[in-house]
C-alpha cells in the first residue's frame, strides 16, 4: 500500500459534494435536523447545539436551577472535555473507576461514592466505542440516591439497550456531530431531555447562554469544505498522521492524540446551512451502522482465537454501532508491539485516550486524586481498529494477520 494512504481511526461519514450544495437551498427549515433526531431516537425533545460538549454544559447549567447539589460523577476513562465542562459550570468532579474488562463503572465503587457523598447531582454514563453500558445498574443506584443520569452518546448514535436507543434511557443525554463521529457538521451536537419539565429548563438555558456568532459559523462552513477535501485515504495523512508524528516526536502523547482542550469551548447557534448538511446525511445512518457492524463482526470472529487478545463487545440485549473495535491485550508489551507494527500502516489503528482522566497534565487542578487503577490498566493495553467505510476486506485480513503474528 502507499505510504501516504491513511484510513481514519473511526467510522466518520464522508461528506458528499451534493450535501454541501443542498445546504445552500433557501427553503431549508431550521428544525429538520432536530426532527431527524427525534424520529430516529423516538425522543420527544431534541435541540441542536454547536458541540457535544456544549450540550453537556447546557444540561449542567439547567440542573443548577433545580438542585443545590454540586458534584458530578464521571468514569475514569473519558474525554477530557467532560471535566472541563463541569469546571466551567462551577461544579465539582468525583471519579469512579471502570472495570478492567470493559467500559462499565465498577459497581461497588459507584455505590460507595453515592452512599458516602450526598452532594452527587448527576452520574455521567458514557456509551464509549458505540457500546451501550449496563444502564440498569447505573439507573438503580441513581434512583436509590435521588441522582440524575446523563448519557454521553458522543460515539453511540444508533446503539440500542434492551429495545431502547441510547440517549433515551436516562434523564438527559447528548450526542456529537464532530468530524469523525458518524453524522458530521464538522462541529456540532444534540441535547436530549426525556422529561417535559426538563425540556423547558433546557430551552430557557439555551435562550440565555447561546448566541449568534456569524463569523464562527462562516469559518466552520469553510472547514467543512476542507473536511470534504481531506477526509479520504489519499489526503488524510496530511491532517492526521503528520501532526501525530510531530507531537510524538516532541514526546506529547496527549497532543498526538488530539486531546489537548481548553475550558473556553464555543457556545453559539448552529447555522441553517450546517443543520441542512446534517439533515442530508441522516438517511445514510442506518446503512452506515450496518456496514460498521459487519466490519466489527469480521474482526471479532477472526480475533477471538488469538491468544492474549480480547475484544470489548456488545452485551446481551444490546446493539453496538462500533465506530471502531477495541482490543485489550493481556500483556501491555504486546500492545506496544501491535502499535509499532500497525500504527504507521495506514489501516486506522489507534488508541481511545492517552491516559486515565486523572493523569492528564492540564487537568491536575480540576480532577481530584482518584483511584483509576483499572483505567490505567486499560490504557496500557488497549488499541482500536477502525471500521471506516474506506476499509476493504483485504485491509481487515492484513490487520488480523499482523496481530496473529505478534
C-alpha distance (Angstrom), angle and dihedral (degrees) to the residues before:
residue distance angle dihedral
X1 . . .
X2 3.80 . .
X3 3.79 116.2 .
X4 3.82 87.7 -130.3
X5 3.82 97.2 51.0
X6 3.79 106.9 110.2
X7 3.80 125.6 178.1
X8 3.84 114.2 -154.3
X9 3.83 112.2 -109.0
X10 3.81 92.9 -126.1
X11 3.79 135.0 41.9
X12 3.78 97.4 -101.9
X13 3.79 117.4 165.7
X14 3.76 119.2 -103.5
X15 3.79 113.7 -123.0
X16 3.78 114.5 -121.9
X17 3.79 120.2 -146.4
X18 3.82 91.3 -129.0
X19 3.82 88.5 59.7
X20 3.79 90.1 58.1
X21 3.80 91.2 51.1
X22 3.81 93.2 45.1
X23 3.80 88.6 57.1
X24 3.81 89.1 65.2
X25 3.81 94.6 61.3
X26 3.77 110.0 120.4
X27 3.82 94.4 -144.3
X28 3.80 95.8 60.0
X29 3.80 110.2 127.8
X30 3.80 120.0 -133.6
X31 3.80 94.9 -131.5
X32 3.82 102.8 51.3
X33 3.81 94.8 98.4
X34 3.79 91.1 49.0
X35 3.81 89.0 50.8
X36 3.81 89.3 51.5
X37 3.80 91.3 54.9
X38 3.80 93.5 44.8
X39 3.78 92.8 50.2
X40 3.81 95.3 43.6
X41 3.81 94.9 46.7
X42 3.81 95.7 35.2
X43 3.80 86.2 -126.9
X44 3.79 125.4 149.7
X45 3.81 97.4 -147.0
X46 3.82 131.3 38.6
X47 3.81 130.3 154.2
X48 3.80 124.8 -170.7
X49 3.80 116.0 -128.7
X50 3.79 136.6 180.0
X51 3.84 94.0 -101.5
X52 3.78 144.6 -6.3
X53 3.80 87.6 -107.0
X54 3.81 91.1 54.4
X55 3.81 89.0 50.2
X56 3.79 91.3 53.1
X57 3.80 91.7 46.7
X58 3.82 91.3 51.4
X59 3.81 89.8 52.0
X60 3.81 90.4 52.5
X61 3.80 93.0 47.9
X62 3.80 88.9 50.4
X63 3.81 93.5 50.1
X64 3.81 90.5 52.6
X65 3.81 87.7 65.7
X66 3.81 93.7 60.9
X67 3.81 104.1 33.0
X68 3.79 138.8 44.6
X69 3.80 92.4 -153.1
X70 3.79 114.7 112.6
X71 3.83 111.3 -171.3
X72 3.80 127.8 94.7
X73 3.81 120.9 -164.6
X74 3.80 114.3 -141.4
X75 3.82 130.3 176.8
X76 3.79 119.8 -104.8
X77 3.80 91.2 -116.9
X78 3.79 109.7 56.6
X79 3.80 144.4 117.6
X80 3.85 111.7 -74.5
X81 3.81 90.6 -128.7
X82 3.80 90.1 73.0
X83 3.83 96.6 66.1
X84 3.81 89.3 41.8
X85 3.81 89.8 57.0
X86 3.80 90.6 48.0
X87 3.80 90.6 51.2
X88 3.81 91.9 47.9
X89 3.80 89.3 52.6
X90 3.81 89.4 55.1
X91 3.80 94.1 -114.6
X92 3.81 134.1 129.3
X93 3.81 130.7 -112.8
X94 3.79 131.4 -132.8
X95 3.81 117.0 -175.8
X96 3.80 122.2 -145.1
X97 3.79 117.1 -166.1
X98 3.79 120.7 -124.8
X99 3.79 127.3 -132.9
X100 3.80 120.4 -87.8
X101 3.78 93.2 -122.5
X102 3.82 102.1 50.0
X103 3.82 145.1 -10.0
X104 3.81 98.3 -78.6
X105 3.79 121.4 116.4
X106 3.79 119.3 -99.5
X107 3.82 95.8 -102.3
X108 3.79 94.8 -149.3
X109 3.81 92.8 49.8
X110 3.82 92.6 47.5
X111 3.79 91.2 51.0
X112 3.80 90.9 47.8
X113 3.82 93.5 49.9
X114 3.79 92.8 50.2
X115 3.80 95.6 44.3
X116 3.81 96.0 48.8
X117 3.81 99.1 38.9
X118 3.80 114.1 56.2
X119 3.81 91.0 -178.7
X120 3.83 94.1 77.5
X121 3.80 109.7 129.6
X122 3.81 100.6 174.8
X123 3.79 145.6 -5.8
X124 3.81 117.9 -135.3
X125 3.81 109.4 -142.9
X126 3.81 109.9 -163.2
X127 3.80 118.0 -157.0
X128 3.79 90.6 -157.7
X129 3.82 123.0 -167.9
X130 3.80 89.7 10.2
X131 3.83 91.5 -68.9
X132 3.82 117.9 129.2
X133 3.80 115.3 -125.1
X134 3.79 123.7 -128.6
X135 3.78 87.5 -90.6
X136 3.81 98.3 175.9
X137 3.81 90.4 65.7
X138 3.81 90.9 52.3
X139 3.79 93.1 44.3
X140 3.81 92.5 50.7
X141 3.81 91.3 55.7
X142 3.81 92.3 43.8
X143 3.80 93.5 51.6
X144 3.80 91.8 44.8
X145 3.81 91.5 58.9
X146 3.82 100.9 30.2
X147 3.81 95.7 -108.7
X148 3.82 128.4 151.5
X149 3.80 120.4 -122.6
X150 3.81 123.0 -139.8
X151 3.80 119.1 -170.6
X152 3.80 117.6 -146.6
X153 3.80 101.7 -150.3
X154 3.81 97.3 165.7
X155 3.82 90.5 127.1
X156 3.80 100.6 26.2
X157 3.81 112.7 66.0
X158 3.81 104.0 151.3
X159 3.81 97.5 18.8
X160 3.82 114.9 136.1
X161 3.81 131.5 -146.8
X162 3.81 117.4 -169.4
X163 3.79 92.9 -27.9
X164 3.82 96.9 -44.2
X165 3.78 127.9 99.5
X166 3.78 118.2 -110.5
X167 3.78 105.6 -102.2
X168 3.81 94.9 44.9
X169 3.81 97.6 69.3
X170 3.80 102.9 76.6
X171 3.78 136.5 41.8
X172 3.81 92.9 -89.8
X173 3.78 138.0 4.7
X174 3.76 140.3 -178.6
X175 3.80 136.4 -154.6
X176 3.79 134.3 -160.2
X177 3.79 129.3 -134.4
X178 3.78 94.2 -177.9
X179 3.80 119.9 139.3
X180 3.78 110.4 -72.9
X181 3.82 93.4 21.9
X182 3.81 100.8 104.4
X183 3.81 108.7 -101.2
X184 3.79 104.7 36.6
X185 3.78 140.6 -170.9
X186 3.83 87.9 173.5
X187 3.80 91.1 -103.4
X188 3.77 119.7 15.3
X189 3.76 146.0 116.0
X190 3.77 146.8 -171.8
X191 3.79 130.7 -134.0
X192 3.81 121.4 -151.9
X193 3.80 127.5 -163.8
X194 3.79 116.1 -169.9
X195 3.82 97.6 -164.2
X196 3.81 125.1 61.6
X197 3.80 95.5 -130.9
X198 3.80 89.7 53.4
X199 3.79 92.7 51.4
X200 3.80 89.5 58.2
X201 3.80 89.0 52.4
X202 3.81 92.0 51.3
X203 3.81 91.3 49.1
X204 3.80 91.1 52.5
X205 3.80 92.0 48.0
X206 3.79 92.9 49.3
X207 3.79 91.7 49.7
X208 3.80 91.9 51.6
X209 3.83 100.4 41.6
X210 3.81 110.0 25.3
X211 3.80 116.2 78.8
X212 3.80 137.4 176.5
X213 3.82 114.9 -91.5
X214 3.80 107.7 179.2
X215 3.81 94.8 177.1
X216 3.81 93.4 54.3
X217 3.78 90.7 46.8
X218 3.81 92.5 50.1
X219 3.81 89.9 51.1
X220 3.79 90.9 49.8
X221 3.80 91.3 53.2
X222 3.82 88.0 53.2
X223 3.81 89.4 49.0
X224 3.79 89.2 52.3
X225 3.79 88.9 57.5
X226 3.80 87.4 51.0
X227 3.80 88.7 50.4
X228 3.81 89.9 53.6
X229 3.82 89.6 51.8
X230 3.82 100.0 44.7
X231 3.81 104.4 30.7
X232 3.79 94.6 92.8
X233 3.82 130.6 89.7
X234 3.81 95.2 -106.4
X235 3.84 94.4 57.3
X236 3.81 106.4 20.8
X237 3.81 90.1 87.3
X238 3.81 89.5 70.2
X239 3.80 95.8 57.1
X240 3.80 99.9 31.8
X241 3.80 116.0 24.7
X242 3.80 98.3 32.8
X243 3.84 94.5 57.0
X244 3.81 88.7 43.0
X245 3.81 91.3 54.6
X246 3.81 89.7 50.1
X247 3.81 95.3 51.1
X248 3.80 93.3 43.4
X249 3.80 87.5 52.6
X250 3.82 87.7 52.8
X251 3.81 89.5 50.5
X252 3.81 94.6 -116.9
X253 3.81 107.6 129.7
X254 3.81 92.5 172.2
X255 3.80 92.5 61.0
X256 3.82 91.2 38.4
X257 3.81 87.9 61.8
X258 3.85 91.4 42.9
X259 3.80 92.3 -114.6
X260 3.79 101.6 131.2
X261 3.81 109.1 110.2
X262 3.79 137.8 160.9
X263 3.78 132.4 -138.1
X264 3.82 90.7 -114.7
X265 3.80 96.7 82.1
X266 3.84 115.6 160.6
X267 3.79 122.7 -89.6
X268 3.80 111.7 -173.8
X269 3.78 141.5 119.0
X270 3.80 120.2 -81.5
X271 3.80 114.8 -119.8
X272 3.78 124.2 -118.1
X273 3.83 89.5 -115.0
X274 3.81 94.9 58.5
X275 3.80 92.4 42.2
X276 3.81 87.8 54.3
X277 3.81 91.0 53.1
X278 3.80 90.4 53.1
X279 3.80 91.0 47.4
X280 3.80 91.7 51.5
X281 3.83 90.5 54.6
X282 3.78 96.6 51.0
X283 3.79 95.5 83.9
X284 3.82 88.1 61.5
X285 3.80 95.0 54.4
X286 3.80 102.8 91.4
X287 3.80 93.5 44.4
X288 3.80 91.6 49.4
X289 3.81 90.8 49.8
X290 3.80 89.5 51.0
X291 3.81 91.0 53.2
X292 3.81 91.8 46.9
X293 3.79 90.7 52.1
X294 3.80 91.3 48.6
X295 3.80 91.5 54.7
X296 3.80 91.3 44.6
X297 3.81 91.5 50.6
X298 3.79 90.2 49.6
X299 3.79 90.6 53.1
X300 3.82 94.2 44.0
X301 3.80 93.9 49.7
X302 3.81 93.3 50.4
X303 3.79 97.7 40.7
X304 3.80 99.7 47.6
X305 3.81 93.1 84.2
X306 3.81 95.8 48.7
X307 3.79 107.9 105.8
X308 3.79 116.4 -121.6
X309 3.82 95.3 16.4
X310 3.82 121.2 105.6
X311 3.80 126.9 -176.2
X312 3.81 122.2 -145.3
X313 3.78 101.8 -134.0
X314 3.77 140.6 172.3
X315 3.80 119.2 -73.6
X316 3.82 125.4 -124.4
X317 3.83 113.1 -74.8
X318 3.80 91.1 22.8
X319 3.79 137.0 96.4
X320 3.79 119.9 -149.8
X321 3.80 122.7 -157.7
X322 3.83 95.2 -150.7
X323 3.83 106.4 -152.4
X324 3.80 80.1 179.0
X325 3.80 136.6 -3.9
X326 3.81 118.9 -113.8
X327 3.81 121.2 -143.7
X328 3.80 126.2 -167.4
X329 3.80 118.0 -159.2
X330 3.79 120.0 -150.2
X331 3.80 88.1 -139.3
X332 3.80 120.3 48.3
X333 3.80 88.8 -151.8
X334 3.79 87.9 63.1
X335 3.80 90.0 54.5
X336 3.78 89.4 55.3
X337 3.81 90.8 51.3
X338 3.81 91.1 47.6
X339 3.80 92.6 52.4
X340 3.79 92.0 45.8
X341 3.80 89.3 52.6
X342 3.80 98.8 40.5
X343 3.81 112.2 22.2
X344 3.80 94.5 78.9
X345 3.81 94.1 36.8
X346 3.79 94.4 90.7
X347 3.83 93.1 -123.7
X348 3.81 94.8 120.1
X349 3.81 96.8 -103.4
X350 3.80 112.7 156.8
X351 3.82 144.7 131.1
X352 3.80 130.7 -92.4
X353 3.80 101.0 -132.6
X354 3.79 134.6 -2.1
X355 3.80 94.7 -126.2
X356 3.79 147.1 -24.4
X357 3.80 111.5 -57.6
X358 3.81 93.3 -107.2
X359 3.82 91.5 55.6
X360 3.82 100.1 62.3
X361 3.79 104.8 115.0
X362 3.80 94.5 -142.0
X363 3.82 93.6 51.0
X364 3.81 96.8 55.1
X365 3.81 92.8 107.8
X366 3.81 92.3 47.3
X367 3.81 104.2 43.3
X368 3.82 117.2 65.4
X369 3.80 120.5 -135.2
X370 3.79 104.0 -78.4
X371 3.78 142.6 174.6
X372 3.81 101.6 -107.4
X373 3.80 98.4 154.1
X374 3.80 94.7 129.5
X375 3.81 92.6 48.2
X376 3.81 89.2 51.0
X377 3.80 89.5 49.0
X378 3.80 89.7 52.8
X379 3.80 93.5 45.4
X380 3.79 90.4 54.1
X381 3.80 92.8 51.5
X382 3.82 111.5 31.0
X383 3.77 132.6 96.5
X384 3.79 130.0 169.6
X385 3.79 130.1 -132.8
X386 3.78 116.1 -152.8
X387 3.80 122.8 -123.5
X388 3.81 91.8 -163.9
X389 3.78 119.7 158.2
X390 3.82 87.7 -120.3
X391 3.82 93.5 66.8
X392 3.79 118.5 102.4
X393 3.80 127.1 -156.6
X394 3.80 90.6 -105.1
X395 3.82 89.0 56.2
X396 3.80 91.4 53.4
X397 3.80 90.7 48.6
X398 3.79 91.9 51.1
X399 3.81 91.6 51.8
X400 3.81 91.6 49.5
X401 3.81 92.0 47.7
X402 3.81 92.3 50.9
X403 3.81 91.1 49.9
X404 3.80 91.6 47.6
X405 3.81 90.9 53.2
X406 3.82 96.5 52.1
